[in-house]
Amino acid sequence: MTNFTMNQLTNHKSIRSFTNEKLTEAEINSLVSAAQHASTSTFSQQYSIISVTDAKQKQILGEISGHHWLENSGHFFLMVVDQYRNLQLADQAGAKPDVLGTTDKFLAGVMDAAIATESIMVAAESMGLGGTIMGSILNDSKRVIDTFKLPQLTFPILGIALGHPAATPSLKPRLPEALMHFDGQYALPADFETQMADYDIVLQDYYHYRDSNTRDENFSHHIVKELSRDPRLRAELKSVIEAQGFMADFKEIN
């Protein structure tokens, strides 16, 4: 018997080319509903979603991310870590919860937002849509905060560009399970180098023969290149997160 959910999850592809068709209000509402029903730490629902429809705001996100194709998406969601809303509830009750600015609560909001993001993507693909989850909005998190007027105890963590696919890429091969799934303790296999070399060949073939954006690339080279990026890129993240009122306990410890 076909398991449609498993088939969808194991055939995920990032979509970066969209038709001109915008998402309907009903589609947007369904995606937000999917996010709302995702798992959330301590049921605190520590995230918010901003629908980005203004062309100028999309252009700014394109400049920040370096991916201007997002401006042609059918819809864009900005996923925001949000402890500000729960602060309002505490204030109404006369409570002074120092915990909201801790690293623990920041990470809880990150996890809530990330889980909700994946729920949106899975729901979108089940509706025949496609998209890409974008961490590149963090290239200038302060500009994102200013553009969307995010208050204290909030932080933009991910973007989601969605739409009707104009083209569907082939499935990108993932790491062999033996290199990322362990039993009882962390333990790379004894033949790690051999398995990685084999995977490099598989991924290199994928890049050579896919329909567009072909290139000479394998996983090992990709990782080394990623780790060779200018460390000044996003170097301000820690200070911006702290300026938003998070990780106060981290500052005290240090």
N, C-alpha and C positions, 0 to 999 in steps of 0.2 A: 504494500500500500504506500502511495506517495505521501511523504510528509512535506507539505508545502512550505511550512515555516523553516524547516531545516534546509530545504532546497534554496529558499530565498537567502538565508543567512550565509550559506556557503557559496553563493554566487554574487556576492556584493561587488560592485564596480563603482569607482568614483566617476561621476559624470561632470564634465566641465564645459560641455557644449549643449546649449538649449535652444529650443524653438522660441518663437516670439510670444507663445501663449502664456499668459499669466495664470497663477493659481487662483481658483475661485475662493470666495469667502468660505464656502462649505469645506473646501479642501484644507484651507488654513485652520479653520476651527477644529477639524478632525485631527490635524497634526498636533495642535496645542493640547487637545484632549488626550492624545496618546502620551505626550510628555507628562501631563498632570497625573496620569495613572501609573507612572513608573515608580520604582522603588525609591525611597527617600530616607536618609539617615534620621533616626528617632522621630520620623513623621514631621520633621520641622520644615520641610519644603523650602530649602534654603537657596532658591534660585528664582530668577525671573526671566522672561522672554520678551525681547523687543522685536516687533516686525519692522523691518527697514524697507520703506517704500519710496522715500524721497530720493530723487536722482542725485542730488548733491551729496547726500549722506553715502549713497552707494559709491559715488566717485571717490569720496574720501577713503572708504574702506578698500577700494581698488588700489589707491595710492599707497595705503599703509601695508597692505598684504603683498603688493606687487602683482596681483592677479586681477587684471581689469575685466576678465571674462565674467566675474561675479556680477558686474553691472547689468549683464544681459540675462541674469537668472530670472525665473518666474516668480521667485520670492526669496527673501533673505531674512533669516532669524539671527539675532544676536543673543547669545546665552550669557547670562549675568549671575555671578555669585551674589547672593542677596541675604545679608543679615540686617539690613536697614529696616525691612518690613517687620521683622520680629522685635527689633529695638522699639518700634512704635507701640507694639503690644505691651512690652515691658514698661515703657514710660507711662502708658495709660493705667497700669496697675501700680505705679509708684515704685517699681523695682529698678535697681541699678545693676544690670548684669554685666560685670566685667568680662565674662566668658565670651561674649559675642566678638570681641576683638582678638581672640586667641588664634594661634596657628591651628589648633584642633578644629575650631569652628570655620576657619577659612578652608581647610581641607575638606571638611564636611560639605561646605557649599560647592566646592570644586567637584566633589564626587556626585552630589545631587544633580548639578548642571550637566556633567558628562553623561550620566545615566539617562537623563531626560533627552539629551542630544541624540544618543543612539536610538532611543525609542522613536524619536521623530524620523530618523533616517529609515529605520525598519518599516515604520508606518508608511512613509512616502513611497518606498519601493513596492510595498504591497498594493499601492494605488496606481502603479504604473509610472511613478515619477522617479527621478534620480537626482543625485546631488553630490556635494563634497562637504565634509566637515573641515573647517578651516581654523587651525591654530595660528595662522599667520597674522591674524588681527593683533597679536601680541607684539608685532614689530614696532608698534608705537602705541602702547596701552594708554599713555597719558592723553594722546590725541583722541582716542576712542572715548575715554571718560569725558573729555571736554565736549566732544561732538554730541554725545547722547545725554549730557547733563546728569551723569551718574553721581548720586550722593555718597556720603561716607558709608562705610561698611557694605559697599558693593564693588564688584570688579568684573570687567568683561573677560570671559575665559575662552569662548569659542564662537565661531560663526558657522552658519549652515546655508550654503547656496543650493537652492532647489529649483526644479523645473521639469518641463517635458523634454526628455533627451532628444537632441538632434542627431546624435550618434552614440553607439554603444560599443565601448572598447572590449577587447578580449579579457578573459579572467587572468589576473596577475597571480603567478604562483607564490604561495606563502612558504615560510620556513618549514622544513621537515618537523613533524611533531616531536621527534626524539631530541631536537635541539631546544625545545621550549616547554615541554611537559615532562615533569619528573615525578617520581614516586617516593614520597616520604621526606625527601631532602633535596636541596639544590645539587645537581650533579650533571655537568655536561658529559656526554658519552666519550669513551676512550678514543673513538674514531671521529671526534669532532672535526678535525681538519679535513678528513676525507669527505664526510657528509657535507661540510660547508663548500668544499670545492665542487662537489656534484651539484649542489644547489646553485652555486655561481654560474655553472654552465646552463642550467635550466632557465635561470632568470636572464642570462645574456641572450639566449635564443629567443625568449619572449620579447625582449627589447628590439632584437634584430628584425623580427617577423611580424610585429603587430602592425595594425593598419595605419597608424599615424605616429609622429614624433619618435621615429626609430632612432636608436643611439647605441653606442658601444658601452655597455654598463653591466656590472654584476653587483651582487649584494655587498660583498666585501669592500669593493671600491666605493660604493654608495655610502656605506657607513663611515669609512675613513674620510671621505669628502665632507660629510655632515659634521664630523668631529674637527674638521680643519677650518670651519667657518670662523670669521672674525669674532672673538669673544666679546667684543664691544656691542655686537648685535643683541638687543634686549638686555643689555647690562643694567638698565635702569629698573628692571622689573621689580626687584626686591624693594627698592625705595618707593616705587609707585604703589605697590601693595601696602607698604607700611603707611604711606601718606593717606591711603583710603581707610586707615583705622584698623588694619589687620596685622597679625603677628606681633602684637604688643608684648606678649610674653617672651617672644624670641628676642626682642630688643632688650628687655630687662635681663635675660640670661646672659646676653653678650655685653 
